[in-house]
Amino acid sequence: MRLLLVEDTPELAHSVLHFLRSEGHAVDHAPDAATAAAAMAVADYACVILDLGLPDGSGLEVLKARRKAGDRTPVLIATARDQISDRIAGLDAGADDYVVKPFDLRELSARIRANARRGQGIPETRVTVGGLEVDRAAARLWRAGDEIRLTAREWALFDALLGARGRVLPKSALEEALFTFDDAVEGNAVEVYVSRLRQKLGSEVIETRRGLGYILP
């Protein structure tokens, strides 16, 4: 998934980025409100992890502005403010979930996945598609009881298509799901990963709509 971490504490940001990227997510980092607002305005994120106390303003103001602009991206507030009034203010501003620092990175990851699924309209974790049994929470899938192992990027591409089941995703949308602003992206990167997935899952699982993109029927 393409994620945005809005966090101004370098040590915490490094730990969260390292953990989420080790799980195969493409994660952009915004250390302040201005960078966060700019990133959310141009990129399509599966979920945003938003700190409230930022050096140039409030994370709540960033959230309110994006909601006013019609942005429905799932937002998970992660902050040291643990007063009930702060939680209510965050949820009333349009946040989808709330965790208080210090938090367990595994719980944070689980909450990100849950909110991303709800944002896609697919809250369940286990689904069946194209003869495949898929556990989105565990990032695993099986055919006829045999597990098929995917790399982190292969899973990210498959999960993006799964989240948009029945809809064509253009190449640009898949590039956004796989890569951050800082990644050097080869022109044929999406085609390479689609080819690898077809080799592992079967050529019929992912369809190409020429001139439009790819679809998981």
Secondary structure, 3 states (H helix, E strand, C coil): CEEEEECCCHHHHHHHHHHHHHCCCEEEEECCHHHHHHHHHHCCCCEEEECCEECCEEHHHHHHHHHHCCCCCCEEEEECCCCHHHHHHHHHCCCCEEEECCCCHHHHHHHHHHHHHHHHCCCCCEEEECCEEEECCCCEEEECCEEECCCHHHHHHHHHHHHCCCCCECHHHHHHHHCCCCCCCCCCHHHHHHHHHHHHHCCCCCEEECCCEEECC
